[in-house]
Amino acid sequence: MTSGKRAGARQKQGFQPKLLLLALGITGCVVAWGYLVYAAIDFGSAARHDGETAAWFYLGVAGVGAVACLFLGFMLVARLSRAIGLTASPEPKPKRDPSVPKGGKRAAR
């Protein structure tokens, strides 16, 4: 056994399905984002060169979908980093002391 400041009980290292689901979700979002960016580029070139008005609509839909996939992917990365232990959740704000007047020094005058 070791002793010292950092000698404590270690977490079990085992299979965690939550981490697998987060990793699969991130992978799916990145693949969908790549496909939607490729589709948006294709629709944009079709709209500019061929003059198709429907291509502009599809370009907009693909662009919004790509933004949504990238945002969701970043949110899943944040959850994965918290689940692994790379980041910690923010500490909650302390409750207000009811004996202290509300509003600070100016309101206490």
C-alpha positions as CSV (number, residue, x, y, z in Angstrom):
1,M,0.0,0.0,0.0
2,T,1.1,3.5,-0.7
3,S,0.8,6.5,1.6
4,G,0.9,10.2,1.1
5,K,-1.3,13.0,0.0
6,R,-2.7,11.4,-3.1
7,A,-2.9,7.8,-1.9
8,G,-6.6,7.0,-2.0
9,A,-9.1,4.6,-3.3
10,R,-8.9,4.3,-7.1
11,Q,-11.9,4.1,-9.3
12,K,-12.7,0.9,-11.0
13,Q,-11.4,0.7,-14.5
14,G,-14.1,-1.3,-16.4
15,F,-16.5,-1.1,-19.3
16,Q,-18.9,1.8,-19.0
17,P,-21.7,1.8,-21.6
18,K,-22.3,5.5,-21.0
19,L,-18.9,6.3,-22.4
20,L,-19.4,4.1,-25.4
21,L,-22.7,5.8,-26.2
22,L,-21.2,9.2,-25.9
23,A,-18.3,8.2,-28.2
24,L,-20.7,6.7,-30.7
25,G,-22.8,9.9,-30.6
26,I,-19.8,12.1,-31.1
27,T,-18.7,9.9,-34.1
28,G,-22.2,10.1,-35.6
29,C,-22.3,13.8,-35.2
30,V,-18.9,14.3,-36.9
31,V,-19.8,12.0,-39.8
32,A,-23.2,13.7,-40.3
33,W,-21.6,17.2,-40.0
34,G,-19.0,16.2,-42.7
35,Y,-21.7,14.8,-45.0
36,L,-23.9,17.9,-44.6
37,V,-21.0,20.3,-45.3
38,Y,-20.2,18.3,-48.4
39,A,-23.9,18.4,-49.5
40,A,-24.0,22.2,-48.8
41,I,-21.0,22.7,-51.0
42,D,-22.6,20.6,-53.7
43,F,-25.9,22.4,-53.5
44,G,-24.2,25.8,-53.5
45,S,-22.3,25.0,-56.7
46,A,-25.5,23.7,-58.3
47,A,-27.4,26.8,-57.3
48,R,-24.7,29.1,-58.7
49,H,-24.0,27.4,-61.9
50,D,-27.3,25.8,-62.9
51,G,-29.6,28.5,-61.5
52,E,-31.8,26.0,-59.6
53,T,-33.9,27.8,-57.0
54,A,-34.6,24.6,-55.0
55,A,-30.8,24.2,-54.6
56,W,-30.7,27.4,-52.5
57,F,-33.3,26.0,-50.2
58,Y,-31.4,22.7,-49.8
59,L,-28.2,24.7,-49.3
60,G,-29.8,26.5,-46.4
61,V,-31.2,23.3,-44.8
62,A,-27.8,21.5,-45.2
63,G,-26.0,24.5,-43.6
64,V,-28.4,24.7,-40.6
65,G,-28.2,20.9,-40.2
66,A,-24.4,21.1,-40.3
67,V,-24.3,23.8,-37.6
68,A,-26.7,21.7,-35.4
69,C,-24.6,18.6,-35.8
70,L,-21.4,20.4,-34.9
71,F,-23.1,22.0,-31.9
72,L,-24.5,18.7,-30.7
73,G,-21.0,17.1,-31.2
74,F,-19.4,19.8,-29.0
75,M,-22.0,19.3,-26.3
76,L,-21.3,15.5,-26.3
77,V,-17.6,16.1,-26.1
78,A,-18.2,18.3,-23.1
79,R,-20.2,15.5,-21.5
80,L,-17.6,12.9,-22.3
81,S,-14.8,15.0,-20.8
82,R,-16.9,15.4,-17.6
83,A,-17.7,11.7,-17.5
84,I,-14.0,10.8,-17.9
85,G,-13.0,13.3,-15.3
86,L,-11.0,15.8,-17.4
87,T,-13.3,18.6,-16.3
88,A,-15.4,19.2,-13.3
89,S,-18.9,20.7,-12.9
90,P,-19.0,24.3,-11.8
91,E,-19.6,24.9,-8.1
92,P,-23.1,26.1,-7.3
93,K,-23.6,29.7,-6.2
94,P,-23.8,30.2,-2.5
95,K,-27.2,30.9,-1.1
96,R,-27.9,34.5,0.0
97,D,-27.8,35.1,3.8
98,P,-31.3,36.2,4.7
99,S,-30.0,38.4,7.5
100,V,-28.1,40.6,5.0
101,P,-30.2,43.3,3.5
102,K,-31.0,42.8,-0.2
103,G,-29.3,45.3,-2.6
104,G,-25.9,45.9,-1.0
105,K,-24.5,49.1,0.5
106,R,-26.6,51.5,-1.5
107,A,-29.9,49.9,-0.6
108,A,-29.0,49.8,3.1
109,R,-28.8,53.7,3.3
